[in-house]
Amino acid sequence: MTPEPATYPGYCFPAEVIRHAVWLHHLFSLSLRDIELILAKRGIAVTHESIRRWVLKFGADFAGKLRKRRPRPGDTWHLDEVFLRINGELHYLWRAVDEHGVELDILVQPRRNASAAKRFLRRLLVGLKYKPKRLVTDGLRSYGVAHRELMPEVRHRVSRHLNNRAENSHRPMRRRERQMQRFKSPDQAQRFLSAHAMIFGHFRPRRHLMTAAQHRRSRAKAFRVWRWSAPCFDRTPGATVRA
């Protein structure tokens, strides 16, 4: 691991302040103005607009580093889709988790037909570079078409009740959707939810399966990895210093 930077190139605030603001935004249902107030109480004068830029810039970078450090997911994938209404139009958030509830990937699409299912499965296979032993979905027929074309050797189980793990994984997203008063565009939803799913899941282990000592160790490790997952940038000559 490389030492964590005191500041990020091009930014005048300490890296610890930026990292803490991004952490607050993704772990708790706080608005940007709420985080501005929390930081002001600690003597840090920063505007909510600067915090918004930090979240956009660093959220994806932190999530990418955490994604590279996560252990290999399990051999059972649970897939599910849920609707999102964006600017009055219906979209669908496709989500995949493993049998431990670890987020594998998400994809916002305007359809939930066979083409959309195949697009999502291809994204999973390219990103994870291996195939599971079992696929669990609900009764949507699009999954069956994608399964037969892309991974016919994988066992496919269709069950509403066995897929509760994927369905329950949508709950944090729904809370943030309400808090943010819905997403403004498919790109915004994809960008935010991709980072949110990874960062939120990193700090939310399956507490009910752990002893108190195991949970404390897991939490300490999560914070340690978070501190060392600092984005790396090369400061270009003459770059403007930002908030």
WOKARA-V193301 format. One record per residue. N is the residue number from 1. BURIAL is b if it has 9 or more other ideal C-beta (glycine too) atoms within 8 Angstrom, else e. D_CENTER is the distance of its C-alpha to the mean C-alpha in Angstrom with 2 decimals. Layout:
BEGIN
N_BURIAL_D_CENTER + N_BURIAL_D_CENTER
END
This chain:
BEGIN
1_e_22.73 + 2_e_23.80 + 3_e_24.67 + 4_e_22.20 + 5_e_23.59 + 6_e_25.40 + 7_b_24.42 + 8_b_22.37 + 9_e_24.82 + 10_b_25.60 + 11_b_24.33 + 12_e_26.93 + 13_b_24.89 + 14_e_24.32 + 15_b_21.10 + 16_e_20.89 + 17_b_21.00 + 18_b_18.26 + 19_b_15.99 + 20_b_16.95 + 21_b_16.35 + 22_b_12.73 + 23_b_12.33 + 24_b_14.26 + 25_b_12.40 + 26_b_8.94 + 27_e_10.79 + 28_e_13.56 + 29_e_14.57 + 30_b_16.53 + 31_e_17.71 + 32_b_18.34 + 33_e_21.96 + 34_e_21.32 + 35_b_19.73 + 36_b_22.70 + 37_e_25.05 + 38_b_23.58 + 39_b_23.96 + 40_b_27.41 + 41_e_28.51 + 42_e_27.94 + 43_e_30.00 + 44_e_27.32 + 45_e_28.23 + 46_b_25.36 + 47_e_24.75 + 48_b_21.78 + 49_e_21.83 + 50_b_21.38 + 51_b_18.41 + 52_b_16.90 + 53_b_17.59 + 54_b_16.10 + 55_b_12.73 + 56_b_12.93 + 57_e_14.34 + 58_b_12.81 + 59_b_9.18 + 60_b_8.60 + 61_b_11.24 + 62_b_10.04 + 63_b_6.69 + 64_e_9.28 + 65_b_11.67 + 66_b_9.78 + 67_e_9.06 + 68_e_12.81 + 69_e_13.88 + 70_e_12.50 + 71_e_15.49 + 72_e_16.33 + 73_b_14.91 + 74_b_17.71 + 75_e_20.14 + 76_b_19.40 + 77_b_16.68 + 78_b_16.16 + 79_b_15.46 + 80_b_15.53 + 81_b_15.37 + 82_b_15.68 + 83_e_17.36 + 84_b_16.32 + 85_e_19.29 + 86_b_18.90 + 87_e_22.19 + 88_e_24.10 + 89_e_22.96 + 90_e_21.28 + 91_b_18.10 + 92_b_16.06 + 93_b_12.43 + 94_b_12.59 + 95_b_10.42 + 96_b_11.40 + 97_b_11.42 + 98_b_14.26 + 99_e_17.14 + 100_e_15.71 + 101_b_12.69 + 102_b_10.34 + 103_b_7.39 + 104_b_8.96 + 105_b_7.72 + 106_b_7.93 + 107_b_10.78 + 108_b_12.61 + 109_b_16.34 + 110_e_19.61 + 111_e_21.11 + 112_b_20.77 + 113_e_23.76 + 114_b_24.42 + 115_e_23.51 + 116_b_20.01 + 117_b_19.64 + 118_b_21.03 + 119_b_18.81 + 120_b_15.67 + 121_b_17.45 + 122_b_18.55 + 123_b_15.10 + 124_b_14.22 + 125_b_17.60 + 126_e_17.46 + 127_e_14.14 + 128_b_15.20 + 129_e_18.92 + 130_e_20.34 + 131_e_21.07 + 132_b_20.75 + 133_e_23.91 + 134_b_23.02 + 135_b_21.05 + 136_b_20.83 + 137_b_20.55 + 138_b_22.26 + 139_e_25.42 + 140_b_24.11 + 141_e_26.50 + 142_b_24.25 + 143_b_22.53 + 144_b_26.02 + 145_b_26.89 + 146_b_23.85 + 147_b_24.47 + 148_e_28.15 + 149_e_27.68 + 150_b_24.88 + 151_b_25.13 + 152_e_28.39 + 153_e_28.97 + 154_b_25.94 + 155_e_26.87 + 156_b_25.47 + 157_b_25.64 + 158_b_25.58 + 159_e_25.33 + 160_e_24.05 + 161_e_24.28 + 162_e_22.87 + 163_b_19.65 + 164_e_18.98 + 165_b_16.14 + 166_b_14.09 + 167_b_15.56 + 168_e_14.81 + 169_b_11.06 + 170_b_11.29 + 171_e_12.88 + 172_b_10.35 + 173_b_9.50 + 174_e_13.29 + 175_b_13.97 + 176_b_12.06 + 177_b_13.74 + 178_e_17.01 + 179_b_16.66 + 180_e_15.94 + 181_e_18.77 + 182_e_16.90 + 183_b_15.25 + 184_e_17.85 + 185_e_17.13 + 186_b_15.17 + 187_e_14.16 + 188_b_12.95 + 189_b_10.91 + 190_b_9.40 + 191_b_8.91 + 192_b_7.53 + 193_b_5.26 + 194_b_3.84 + 195_b_3.75 + 196_b_3.66 + 197_b_2.19 + 198_b_3.22 + 199_b_5.63 + 200_b_6.64 + 201_b_7.23 + 202_b_8.98 + 203_b_11.35 + 204_e_11.90 + 205_b_14.04 + 206_e_16.40 + 207_e_18.92 + 208_e_21.58 + 209_e_22.08 + 210_b_22.79 + 211_e_25.88 + 212_e_25.87 + 213_e_26.53 + 214_e_23.75 + 215_b_21.27 + 216_e_22.65 + 217_e_22.40 + 218_b_18.79 + 219_b_17.95 + 220_e_20.13 + 221_e_18.54 + 222_b_14.98 + 223_e_16.57 + 224_e_18.58 + 225_b_15.83 + 226_b_14.00 + 227_b_17.40 + 228_b_18.03 + 229_b_14.82 + 230_b_16.40 + 231_e_16.14 + 232_e_19.51 + 233_e_21.52 + 234_e_25.12 + 235_e_27.05 + 236_e_29.26 + 237_e_32.80 + 238_e_33.34 + 239_e_29.68 + 240_e_29.42 + 241_e_28.27 + 242_e_25.58 + 243_e_24.67
END
